[in-house]
Amino acid sequence: MYVCSCFGITDKQVKEHAAAGACTPRQIASVTKAGTDCGSCVRTIQGLLGRGACPRRELLEKGRTAADALAADTATAEKELAGAA
């Protein structure tokens, strides 16, 4: 089904970008232009994105930045590698 008639963007494309990490209509727009012309598809895009797990949203809710999360993940990985050696 077409979500954005202006640019020919389908719900499948929106879902693929969401799976790749796009969490907001603005992020979808940055890669597809959907929602940047007439804007009538923005609510549909919001509905497709839903309120599911979003790494960026989860970090913001926890008060952490992406850099903090990356540093923590790197430290954890290094500890696991050190323990395996």
TORPA-4810 file (N, C-alpha, C, O; in nm, 3 decimals):
<nodes>
NODE_1_0.084_-0.117_0.000_0.000_0.000_0.000_0.089_0.124_0.000_0.191_0.129_0.068_M
NODE_2_0.048_0.224_-0.077_0.122_0.349_-0.079_0.089_0.431_0.044_-0.027_0.452_0.078_Y
NODE_3_0.194_0.477_0.110_0.178_0.563_0.226_0.189_0.709_0.181_0.111_0.794_0.224_V
NODE_4_0.285_0.735_0.096_0.311_0.871_0.047_0.290_0.873_-0.103_0.372_0.821_-0.179_C
NODE_5_0.180_0.932_-0.145_0.151_0.940_-0.288_0.243_1.038_-0.359_0.274_1.020_-0.477_S
NODE_6_0.288_1.140_-0.289_0.374_1.242_-0.350_0.506_1.183_-0.400_0.556_1.221_-0.506_C
NODE_7_0.561_1.090_-0.324_0.692_1.033_-0.359_0.688_0.883_-0.384_0.792_0.821_-0.403_F
NODE_8_0.569_0.824_-0.384_0.556_0.682_-0.415_0.619_0.590_-0.312_0.678_0.489_-0.348_G
NODE_9_0.606_0.625_-0.185_0.666_0.545_-0.077_0.561_0.450_-0.021_0.449_0.491_0.008_I
NODE_10_0.597_0.324_-0.007_0.504_0.222_0.041_0.523_0.196_0.190_0.623_0.235_0.250_T
NODE_11_0.425_0.129_0.247_0.435_0.090_0.388_0.551_-0.005_0.409_0.616_-0.003_0.513_D
NODE_12_0.579_-0.089_0.309_0.692_-0.182_0.319_0.824_-0.105_0.330_0.911_-0.142_0.409_K
NODE_13_0.838_0.000_0.251_0.961_0.080_0.257_0.975_0.147_0.393_1.085_0.150_0.449_Q
NODE_14_0.866_0.201_0.446_0.870_0.264_0.578_0.911_0.163_0.683_0.994_0.192_0.769_V
NODE_15_0.854_0.043_0.678_0.887_-0.061_0.775_1.032_-0.105_0.763_1.097_-0.132_0.864_K
NODE_16_1.084_-0.111_0.640_1.225_-0.148_0.621_1.317_-0.044_0.684_1.416_-0.078_0.749_E
NODE_17_1.286_0.083_0.663_1.368_0.189_0.721_1.355_0.190_0.874_1.452_0.217_0.945_H
NODE_18_1.236_0.159_0.923_1.216_0.151_1.068_1.300_0.037_1.125_1.360_0.052_1.232_A
NODE_19_1.304_-0.075_1.056_1.385_-0.189_1.102_1.534_-0.155_1.100_1.612_-0.211_1.177_A
NODE_20_1.571_-0.064_1.011_1.711_-0.022_1.003_1.747_0.086_1.104_1.862_0.129_1.112_A
NODE_21_1.646_0.132_1.182_1.677_0.227_1.287_1.606_0.360_1.283_1.622_0.440_1.375_G
NODE_22_1.528_0.386_1.180_1.453_0.512_1.175_1.335_0.502_1.272_1.251_0.413_1.259_A
NODE_23_1.330_0.592_1.368_1.229_0.583_1.475_1.122_0.689_1.467_1.020_0.679_1.536_C
NODE_24_1.140_0.790_1.384_1.046_0.900_1.379_1.009_0.931_1.234_1.083_0.897_1.143_T
NODE_25_0.895_0.997_1.213_0.860_1.039_1.078_0.968_1.128_1.016_0.992_1.121_0.895_P
NODE_26_1.032_1.208_1.096_1.138_1.295_1.043_1.256_1.212_0.991_1.314_1.245_0.887_R
NODE_27_1.289_1.105_1.061_1.398_1.018_1.014_1.358_0.944_0.887_1.440_0.924_0.798_Q
NODE_28_1.231_0.904_0.879_1.181_0.842_0.756_1.190_0.943_0.642_1.232_0.909_0.532_I
NODE_29_1.149_1.067_0.670_1.153_1.172_0.567_1.294_1.198_0.518_1.314_1.229_0.400_A
NODE_30_1.391_1.188_0.606_1.529_1.216_0.566_1.583_1.115_0.466_1.674_1.147_0.388_S
NODE_31_1.528_0.994_0.466_1.577_0.894_0.370_1.481_0.870_0.254_1.522_0.815_0.151_V
NODE_32_1.354_0.910_0.268_1.257_0.882_0.161_1.186_1.005_0.107_1.124_0.997_0.000_T
NODE_33_1.193_1.117_0.175_1.118_1.239_0.146_0.970_1.229_0.181_0.897_1.327_0.168_K
NODE_34_0.924_1.113_0.225_0.783_1.095_0.262_0.747_1.193_0.373_0.819_1.205_0.472_A
NODE_35_0.637_1.263_0.355_0.591_1.358_0.453_0.645_1.498_0.436_0.612_1.587_0.515_G
NODE_36_0.727_1.521_0.334_0.787_1.652_0.318_0.717_1.739_0.215_0.752_1.856_0.199_T
NODE_37_0.619_1.685_0.144_0.549_1.766_0.044_0.415_1.811_0.100_0.408_1.920_0.159_D
NODE_38_0.311_1.734_0.085_0.179_1.777_0.134_0.160_1.745_0.282_0.081_1.810_0.350_C
NODE_39_0.232_1.645_0.333_0.227_1.612_0.476_0.112_1.523_0.518_0.101_1.490_0.636_G
NODE_40_0.026_1.483_0.425_-0.090_1.404_0.465_-0.054_1.263_0.511_-0.137_1.196_0.571_S
NODE_41_0.066_1.217_0.483_0.105_1.081_0.519_0.175_1.072_0.654_0.203_0.962_0.701_C
NODE_42_0.203_1.184_0.717_0.281_1.182_0.841_0.213_1.100_0.950_0.279_1.023_1.019_V
NODE_43_0.082_1.115_0.964_0.012_1.037_1.068_0.013_0.888_1.036_0.021_0.805_1.126_R
NODE_44_0.006_0.854_0.909_0.012_0.713_0.871_0.151_0.657_0.903_0.163_0.545_0.953_T
NODE_45_0.254_0.735_0.875_0.391_0.693_0.907_0.406_0.676_1.057_0.467_0.579_1.103_I
NODE_46_0.351_0.769_1.135_0.357_0.757_1.281_0.289_0.627_1.326_0.339_0.559_1.415_Q
NODE_47_0.177_0.595_1.263_0.106_0.472_1.297_0.187_0.348_1.265_0.186_0.250_1.340_G
NODE_48_0.258_0.351_1.152_0.341_0.237_1.114_0.460_0.221_1.209_0.499_0.109_1.242_L
NODE_49_0.515_0.332_1.253_0.629_0.326_1.344_0.584_0.282_1.483_0.658_0.215_1.555_L
NODE_50_0.464_0.321_1.521_0.409_0.280_1.649_0.492_0.326_1.766_0.570_0.421_1.757_G
NODE_51_0.474_0.259_1.875_0.547_0.291_1.997_0.637_0.175_2.037_0.665_0.153_2.155_R
NODE_52_0.681_0.100_1.938_0.764_-0.016_1.964_0.903_0.024_2.013_0.932_0.142_2.034_G
NODE_53_0.985_-0.075_2.030_1.122_-0.052_2.078_1.199_0.032_1.978_1.205_0.001_1.859_A
NODE_54_1.256_0.137_2.027_1.340_0.225_1.947_1.464_0.255_2.030_1.454_0.317_2.136_C
NODE_55_1.578_0.213_1.984_1.699_0.234_2.065_1.720_0.379_2.106_1.756_0.407_2.220_P
NODE_56_1.697_0.472_2.014_1.716_0.613_2.047_1.617_0.658_2.153_1.654_0.728_2.248_R
NODE_57_1.491_0.618_2.138_1.387_0.657_2.233_1.417_0.598_2.371_1.401_0.665_2.472_R
NODE_58_1.461_0.472_2.374_1.492_0.408_2.502_1.607_0.479_2.572_1.605_0.495_2.694_E
NODE_59_1.707_0.522_2.496_1.819_0.594_2.556_1.774_0.727_2.615_1.814_0.763_2.725_L
NODE_60_1.690_0.799_2.540_1.641_0.928_2.590_1.559_0.912_2.715_1.570_0.992_2.808_L
NODE_61_1.476_0.808_2.720_1.393_0.785_2.838_1.479_0.752_2.960_1.442_0.783_3.073_E
NODE_62_1.592_0.689_2.936_1.682_0.655_3.046_1.779_0.769_3.078_1.858_0.759_3.172_K
NODE_63_1.772_0.877_3.000_1.861_0.991_3.023_2.002_0.967_2.975_2.095_1.033_3.020_G
NODE_64_2.018_0.873_2.885_2.151_0.842_2.833_2.163_0.892_2.690_2.064_0.897_2.617_R
NODE_65_2.282_0.928_2.651_2.307_0.965_2.512_2.356_0.842_2.437_2.394_0.741_2.497_T
NODE_66_2.354_0.851_2.307_2.403_0.741_2.225_2.550_0.714_2.255_2.592_0.598_2.255_A
NODE_67_2.628_0.818_2.281_2.770_0.801_2.312_2.788_0.724_2.442_2.877_0.638_2.453_A
NODE_68_2.704_0.754_2.542_2.710_0.681_2.669_2.681_0.533_2.648_2.751_0.447_2.701_D
NODE_69_2.579_0.504_2.570_2.540_0.366_2.544_2.649_0.292_2.469_2.679_0.176_2.499_A
NODE_70_2.709_0.358_2.371_2.816_0.296_2.294_2.936_0.266_2.383_2.995_0.158_2.373_L
NODE_71_2.971_0.358_2.469_3.083_0.337_2.561_3.055_0.219_2.654_3.143_0.138_2.681_A
NODE_72_2.933_0.211_2.704_2.896_0.101_2.794_2.901_-0.032_2.721_2.950_-0.132_2.774_A
NODE_73_2.850_-0.034_2.598_2.852_-0.157_2.519_2.994_-0.201_2.488_3.025_-0.320_2.491_D
NODE_74_3.081_-0.105_2.458_3.221_-0.135_2.427_3.290_-0.191_2.551_3.365_-0.289_2.541_T
NODE_75_3.266_-0.131_2.666_3.328_-0.179_2.790_3.282_-0.321_2.823_3.363_-0.404_2.865_A
NODE_76_3.154_-0.348_2.803_3.101_-0.482_2.828_3.165_-0.584_2.735_3.203_-0.693_2.777_T
NODE_77_3.177_-0.549_2.608_3.238_-0.639_2.510_3.384_-0.666_2.544_3.432_-0.779_2.532_A
NODE_78_3.455_-0.564_2.587_3.595_-0.581_2.622_3.611_-0.674_2.743_3.702_-0.756_2.748_E
NODE_79_3.521_-0.660_2.841_3.526_-0.747_2.959_3.498_-0.892_2.919_3.564_-0.984_2.969_K
NODE_80_3.402_-0.912_2.830_3.371_-1.047_2.785_3.487_-1.109_2.710_3.517_-1.227_2.728_E
NODE_81_3.554_-1.030_2.627_3.671_-1.081_2.553_3.785_-1.112_2.649_3.854_-1.213_2.631_L
NODE_82_3.807_-1.029_2.749_3.913_-1.053_2.845_3.887_-1.179_2.925_3.980_-1.254_2.957_A
NODE_83_3.760_-1.203_2.958_3.724_-1.322_3.033_3.737_-1.449_2.951_3.762_-1.556_3.007_G
NODE_84_3.722_-1.439_2.820_3.731_-1.556_2.732_3.875_-1.593_2.702_3.902_-1.706_2.660_A
NODE_85_3.967_-1.501_2.721_4.108_-1.525_2.686_4.183_-1.598_2.792_4.302_-1.625_2.776_A
</nodes>
